[in-house]
Amino acid sequence: MTMDLFAYLHTALLVIQRGISVIGIFIILSGVIIAMSQFAVFLIKGELVTHSAKINSIRLNLGRILILGLEFIVAADLIGTTT
């Protein structure tokens, strides 16, 4: 009886782990897509040389999104390690 409970708990934690990993991957992919689209618009407008502060803003936002996505992936790894 207790082995069945532990098996269900282990399976549930694996599903949660994979779900959190997928969320982290989607966060990173969406951040990269957003940053690339912002940069492409900036490049097409020809404002790349004149507005370097905007480029830094795009890089900063991308960095924040990457950190958030990596935090999700690390949390999933911690769940996997404890199971």
ZIURWO-V38545 format. One record per pair of residues at least 12 apart in sequence whose ideal C-beta (glycine too) atoms are under 8 Angstrom apart, sorted by the first residue. I is the first residue (numbers start at 1). J is the second residue. If there is no record, write none. Layout:
BEGIN
<<I J> <I J>>
END
This chain:
BEGIN
<<10 83> <13 79> <13 82> <13 83> <14 80> <14 83> <16 79> <17 76> <17 79> <17 80> <17 83> <18 76> <20 72> <20 73> <20 75> <20 76> <20 79> <21 72> <21 73> <21 76> <23 72> <24 69> <24 70> <24 71> <24 72> <24 73> <24 75> <24 76> <25 69> <25 73> <26 69> <27 65> <27 68> <27 69> <27 72> <28 65> <28 66> <28 69> <28 70> <30 65> <31 61> <31 62> <31 65> <31 66> <31 68> <31 69> <32 62> <32 65> <34 61> <34 62> <34 65> <35 58> <35 59> <35 61> <35 62> <35 65> <38 58> <39 55> <39 58> <42 54> <42 55> <42 58>>
END
